[in-house]
Amino acid sequence: MKELMLLSVATKLLYSATVLHFLLVSAHIQYNGVVSATRRRPNIVIFLVDDLGIGDIGCFGNTTIKTPNIDQIAEDGVKFEHNLSPEVLCTPSRAAFLTGRYAIRSGVVAEDGDTRVFVDAAVKGGLPPEEMTFAKVLQQSGYKTALIGKWHLGLSCNTSHDFCHHPNNHGFHHFYGLPLSNFRECGDDWGVGFNNVDKNIGIIITSIAAVISFLYIRKCSFKIYILAILCLALALNFYVSAVIRVIMYKWFSCMLMRNVEVVEQPFLLKGLTQRFVSEAINFMEENQNEPFLLYMSFAKVHTALRTSEHFVNHSRHGRYGDNVEEMDWAVGKILAKLNDLKVRDDTFVLFTSDHGPAIDEISHNGEVRGGFQGMFKSGKGSNFEGGIRVPTLARWPGRIPSGSKISIPTSSLDFFPTILRIADVSMANSIPLDGKDISSIMTGDENQLQPQRFIFHYCDKSLQAITYADYQRSKIWKLHFAASKILVDGSCYGSNLQYYNPPLIFELLSDPGEQNSIKASANVVQNVLQEVNMAVEKHNASIKPVQSQISLQQFYPWLQICCNPPICYCKEQYPHKLVSIP
């Protein structure tokens, strides 16, 4: 009898436990559905700015440009005081950032004599389809992913619509932005480049006109008059050709796409940032109940410069400062939406630049249209600190200590493995990465630092410099083997290079401006040179030859895409509600 009673009690308890478990599971599912932001993997929001200098942001020392929203990221999170871009120009730097690997490994580098970035939409080169981006890894693990803004890593391979290099083929569910860049010719004033051509042609025409006038006064022969007139006609033809070339380039290369469709050609710079921000907000609203990656790749602050009316003369730093302040407004709007959606505390935010500022961007009337590199030497196109040390900030409430700083050298290559660690995902196939997981360093634990670290700095396929973080000696060495004589437009090879043998050697903790090179014969650097040479030898052995994607960038007319062919002209009717300015 007692056994039956015990069995009955046990049965009831088991039944009750089963019912309780079911109720708890049901409650858990409903609970997750309501506040899933606190239970799921974190969102990832990345702000990548184009051509922004480390001296352009308030929290990095600028006092003439107001950047309160960006500065707030520093207050809420961590400031990287020595983060280095993977490359000195847009295309290779962005390829390296997305893959966590030096661009030479994917072939997104130029051969000698080639243009160093993609300049046309109708080219075969681009980020190879087999390359693994952090977006692709996150997409495969269940993240919703979007790239809004600048791509600049190719479109198609063999047909105009195979889109083998397109963002949709590299891990992004949604793309809204520029397949190329905000080139100078895309602006309303024809850009800096055209104004320089205009000025040079004007000099030629004026000179020929002066010669003709002189010949007329001297009453020279009729044949000489004919020759002078032919020269003038040739100069005028060259001038008209330059005008047509710029117009045609703007028409066919300055386009805006939504996924694989061209929706505006040529794109209007006026209001473009507003559309990008609205698109980002719409994406976050649609995906607020599941983890998402938003890669906000600004077209700013690359020339051509253009802001909304509200930001005209908004700064004390001219048109460039106005553009930085509008970009800061855009950052603020997106961060505010994270608050509105109640996902702020479960979102990792990263802010950085693709490389240093274009310090040689000067308009025909002398206006400075590039950024500021602070105390550092040189700018965009150079592997001196001004060209590669970029303003970088990160925020992850509750994980990254607010107001913290990281002074040790890091690389934007590091954010590939770091993002994967934060999202708690891994790659299906193990691919050697050049970046290091720095998540523990961001959260305040520097105990995992290795005794030394080498960061390699390329100009296309040419290894030009190395940063050597020597923690055992408490030194940060920078060695330069070569440097381009011309910043942006110079080649990485041959006569355009200044070679250093022995290399220039700087100790950056005591000489961050790279002003006083240490003699290679000094006893203090003998071991350093030996260790660096061993690191270079090991690194070179890991580089496998691949086809250069940028060497393929001849213009192929059949790869040209456009809206409303053969007219190739359209204006977008933006489908979502535009965010207000300011």
N, C-alpha and C positions, 0 to 999 in steps of 0.2 A: 504493500500500500504506500509506504513511504517512497519507494522507488517511482511509483506512478506519479505521486505528487511532485517529486523532484523533476521528473521528466516533463510534467506539465508546466512547471515554473520555468524550466530551461527553454521550453518551446516558446512560451510567452516572451521571455527575455530576448530570444533570438528574433522572434517576430518584431518585437518593439525596436530592437537594434536595426533590423532591416528597414523598417519604416523610417526610423530616425535618420539612417544613412541616406535614404532616398530623399527625405526632406532637406537634409543638409546639402546634398548634391544639387538639388533643385535651387535651393537658396543661393548656393555658391555660383551657379550658372547665372541666376538673375542678378546677383551682386556684381559679378564680372561684367555683365552687360551694362550696368549702370555706371560704374566707376572703373572701367577696364583700364583707364590710363594709369592707375596705380598698381596694376597687376601684370601688365604686358611688358614686352620688350620696349626699350625706349625709342622714341622718334629720333631721327637724325636730321638736323637742319644745318646746311653748309652755305655760308656766304663766301663766294670767291670773287674778288674784285679785280678788275683789269688795270694793270699799270699803276697801282696805288703804292705810294712811297711810305716808308716807315716813319717819315717825318710829317705825314699829312694828317695824323690823328691826334686828338687832344691828349689821350692817355699815354701817347708816346712823345709828348712834348710840344705839339703844335699849339700856338696861342692865337692864330689868325683865322683858323677854320673851326667852326663849331660842329662837334660830333658827339652830342650827348648820348645818343642811343648806343653807339658803338662803345663809348666810354663806360656805359652801364654794364656791358658784358664783362669788361675788366673788373669792375667793382664786384660783380656777382660771381666771378669765376677766376680764371688764371690768365696772366699775361705772359706770353713767350717773348723773352727779351733777345733771344738769339735763334729764331727759327729761320731756316734757309730754304729758298725755293729750289726745286729740283733742276731748273734750267733758267736761262736768261731771256727767253722769248716765249710767246704764247703757246704755239702748237706743241713743241716738245715738253714744255712745263706741264701743260694740262694732261698730256698723255701719261707722264710720270706720276702726277698726282692721282689720277684715276686708277692706275695699276699698281702703285707702290713699287715700281721698278724704273730704273733709269731708262730714258727714252731710247737710248742706243739699243736696248734689248728688244724693243718692239719695232725698231727700224723707223721710228717717227723722228728722224734726223735727216739733215741734208748732206748730199755729197758736195765736194768742192765745186764751187761755181753756181750751185743751185740756190734759189730763193729759200730762205730758212723757215718760212711758214707757208701754209696754204693760202693762196691769194685768189684762186678761182673756184667756183662751185663745180665746174666741169673738169675735174681731175680724177685720176684713178687711185691716188694715194689716200691714206687715212689710217686710223687706228685699226690694226688687223682684227678681223672678226673673232679669231681664236684667243685674243687677249682677254684676260679676266679683270673686270673692273669691280670695285667695291659695290657699285650699283647692281651688277649682275649677281654677285653673291647674296646681297640682301634680297633682291627680287626672288631668287630661287628659294630663299628661306621664308618667304611669306610677306615681305615688306611691299607696300605700294610705293612706287618710285617715280619721281618727276625731275626733269631737268628744265629749268626755265632760264632763258638768257643765251649766252654765247656757248657754242660748241667748238668749232674751229678744228675738227679732227676728221674731216672728210665726209663724203656722202655715199658714192657708188663706186663699183668696180668695173663692170663691163657694159651695163645698160643704165639708162638714166633713172630706172626705177628698181634696181636690185637692192639699193640702200644697204650695201654690206657694211659700210662704216657709220651708218646713221645711229643716233642715240637710242632709237628703239631696238637696235640690234646689239646694244651694249649695256642692257640692264634697265633701261628707263621705260616704264609703261607709258609715260606721257612726256612729250617734248613740245615746248613752245618757245621759239627763239630764233637766233641767227645761226645758220649753218656755218657761216664764216665769222666775220668780226665787224666791229664798227669802224671800218677803215675811214681814212681821211676823206676819200671821195664820196662817202655816204652822207656827208654833211651838207648843209645848205649853202655854205660859202666855198664849196669845192675843196675844202681841206687845205692843210699846210702844203702838201706835196704839189698840188696844182698851182697854188700861188707862187711857189718857187719856180715852176716851169714858166708860168706867166711872166715872171720877172726876167728870167733868162732870155725868153723869146723877145721880150720888149727891148732888151739891150741889143740883140742881134738886128732887129728891124730898125732901131734907131741908128745903129752904126751904118747899115747899108744905105739908109736914107741920107745920112751925112755924106757918104761917099758919092752918091748920085748928085747931090747938090754941089759938091766940090767939082765933080767932072763937068757939070753944066757950066759952072762959072769959068772953068779953064777951057771951055769950048773944045772938048776932046772929040775924037772920031765917033762916027755913028756906031761902029762895031762895039766900042767900049760902052756906049749907052745901052745897047742891046744886052751886053753881058751883065751890066749892073742891074738892069730890069729883070733879067732872068734870075739873078741872085735874090732880088727882092721877092719875086714870085715864089721861089723855093722856100724862103723864110716864112712867107705868109702861109704856104701850104703846110709847113711843119707846125705852125701855130694852130691852124684849123684842125690838123690831124690830132694835135694834143687835146683840143677841146672835145672833138668827137670821141677820142679814146676815154676821156674821163666820164663823159655822158654815158657811153656804152657800158663802161665798167660799173657805174652806179646802177644802171638799168638791170644788168644781168647778175651782179654779185651781191648787191645790197638788198637781200630778200629776207622775209620773215616767214617762218614755217610753223604750222601746227601739225605735229607728228610728221607725216610724209607729204603733206599738202602745202604748197606755197599759198599763203593767204594775203601777202602784201608784197608788191614789187614795183619800184624800190620802196623800202620801208621808210616810214616817217619817224625821224628822231623825236619830234615833238610828241610828247605823251607816251613814248615807248616804255620808259621806266614805270609810269603809272599802270600801263597794261601788264607789265611783268609782275608788279606787286599784286594786282587784282587777280592774275592767274594763280599766283602762289597761294593767296588767301582762299580762292575757290578750291584748289587742290586739297588744302588742309581741312576745309570744311567737309568735303566729300569723303575724306579718309580719316576722320577724327576718331573713329571707333576701332581702328587697327593701326599697327605700327607703320610709319611712313618715313621715307627719305625724301627730303626736299633739297635739291642741289640748285641753289640760287646763284647762277653764274652771270654776274652783272656785265653789261656791255660798257658801263662806266668803269673807270674814268679815262678810257682810251679816247683819243681824238678820232672822230670829230666831236667837239663839245656842244652839248645842247641841253638846256633845262626847261622846265615849265616856267610860265611867267612868274609864278610865286617866288622862284628861287633866283631870278635874274637880279644881279647886284645884291644878293643876299649875304655874301661873305665879304671879307676884307682882302680876299686873295684872288680877285678877278673871276673870269669864267671857269677856271679850273676849280677854284674854291667853291663856286656855286654848284658845280657838279658833285663834288665830294659831299656837300651838305644835303643835296637832294638824295644822294645815295644813302646817307645816314638816315634821312627821313624814311626811305624805303625799308631799311633794316628795322627801324622802330615800328613801322606798321606791321611787319611780319611777326616781330616779337610780341606786339600787343595782341595779335590774333591768337598766339599760343596761350596767353593769359585768358582771353575770352573763352577759348575752348577747354580751359582748365587742364591743359597738358604741359604747362610750363615746367613743372617739377619733374616731369618724366620725359624731357627732351634734352638731348645733347646738342649744343649749339657750337659751331666752329666758324670763326671769321678769319680770313687771310687774303693775301694777294698772290697773283700768279708769278710775280717777279717784281723787281724794283721799278722805280718811276722813270718815265721817258724824259730825262732832263734836257735832251736836245730838241724837244718839241717847241719850236719858236715860230710864231706866225709871221707872215710877210711884213706886218707892221710892228714887229718886235714884241708882241705879247707872249709871255711865257704860258704855254698850254700843257706843260707836264708837271709832275709832282716834285716832292722834296725828299732827298735821301738822308736828311739829318746830318749827323757828324760823319757819316760814312762816305767812302770814296766811290765815285763814278755812279752809274745808273743802269737802266735797262740795256741789255746787250753785253754787260760786263760781268765777270766773275769776281771783281772786287766787291766788298761788302755792300756798297750802295746798290749793286745790281741784283743781289740775291738775299739780303737780309730783309725780311718782309714783316709787316705788322700782323701779328697773329694772336688771337684770343680764343678762349673756350669757356663754356659754361655748362654745368650739369648740377643743378641744385641738390644739395644733400650729399653729393659725392665729391665734387671739386670744391675745396675750401675757397670761400669768397675772398677777394683781394689778394690772392696768392700770386707768386711770380716764379717762372722757371728761367734761370739764367744760363743753364748749360746748353750747348748746341743741339738743336733738333733739326729735323728736315720735314718738309711737307710730304715726303715719301712715307713718313711714319704714320700718317693718318689712315692709310689703308688698313694695316693690321690693328691699329687702335680702334677704329670704328667697328671692325669685326668683333673685337673683344668686348666692346661696350654693348653690341647687339647680341652677344653670346651666340655667334654663328661661326662656322668654319667653312673653308673651301672643300668641295668634294675632291678635287685634285690638288695635290700639294705642289705649289709653284714657288720657287725660290723668290723671296722678296728682298728688296734692298732697304725697305723701311723697317723700323723697329717698333714694337708695341710699347707705347709710352703711357698707357692708361694708369699704371701704378705711380708714375712720376707726377701725372696731373693730379692724382688724388693725395699727393703729399708724401709718398714713399719713394725715396731715392736710394734705398738700400740695394736695389736690383741693378744699379749702374755697373757696367763692365769697367775694367781698369782703363780701357781706351776705346775710342771710336774714331773711325775714318769716314768722312763724307766727301764724295768725289764730285767735282764740278766740271761739267762738260760744256763745250761749244760745239754742237753737232757731235761728230765722232772724235773730236779732239779733246783729250783730257787736259784741261788748262790749270786746274788748281785743286788743292785738297785742304779741307779743314780737319785738323787732328786734335780731338779732345783728349788730352793727356792727364787723366785724373790722378795718376800716381805722382806726377810732378806738380799738380795744381796749375797746369798751363793749358792754353788753347792756342795751338800753332796754326798758322795759315801759310801755305806754300803756293807760289805761283810759278808755273813753268812757261806760260805764254799768256798774252792778252791781245785782244783785237784792238787795232789802232782806231777803228771806227766803231762806234757803239752798236747801233741797230743794223745798219745796212752793210757792214763789213763782213767779209768772209771769215771763216774759222780756220782757214788754211793759208799757207804760202806767204806771199809778200805783205798781206794785210795783217800779219801777226807780228807782235814784238816778242821775241823769244828771250827767256832768262836762263842762262846756264853759267853759274849755278842758279838755282831758283831764288826768287825773292822770298824771304822768310820773315814773318811778322808774329809777334806774340800778342794776341788780341785782347787779353785782359788788361794789359798795360798800354796797348796801342791799337784801339778799336778802329781808328781812322786809317790804318795801314800807311803810316807816314814814314816810319823809320825801320828799314829792312835790316835784319841782323845778318852779319857776315857769316857766310857758310863755313868759314874757317874757324869760327868761334867754338870753343870747347863745348859750350852748352847745347849746341845744335848737332853735333856729330852723331850722337845716338838717335836724335830725332830723324835725321836724314836716313839713317840706316833702317829705322823702323818704318818710315814712310815708303822707302824703296821696296821693302818686303811686302807692305800692304798693296802697293801698286802692282807688283808682280802677281800677287794672289788674285787681285781684282781683275786684272787683264786676262788671266787664265779662265775666269768665269764668263767672259764676254764671248758669246757665240755669234758668228757672222749671220746677219739676216739682210734681206733685201731692203734698201732704203725706200721708204714710202714717199718721201718728198722728192726723190729723184724721178718719180713717176708723174709729177704734177704738170706735165705739158697739158695744154688746153685741148680737150677732145669735144668737139661741138655736139656729138650725139649723146654726151652725158649731161648736157645742160638741161636743167629743169626750169619750168616757169609756169605761171598761171595764165590762163586764157591764151594758149598758143594759137597763132604765132605772134600775137600782140605782146605777150609777156608784160602785162601791166594790170594791176589790181590794187584796190584799197580795202582793207579789212573793215567789216562791220563787226566790232568786237562783241562777242556773244554774252559776256557776263557784265555784272554791275561793276563800274569803275570805282575804285577807292578814291575818296576825296583828297584834295591837296589843299592845305597841309594836313 
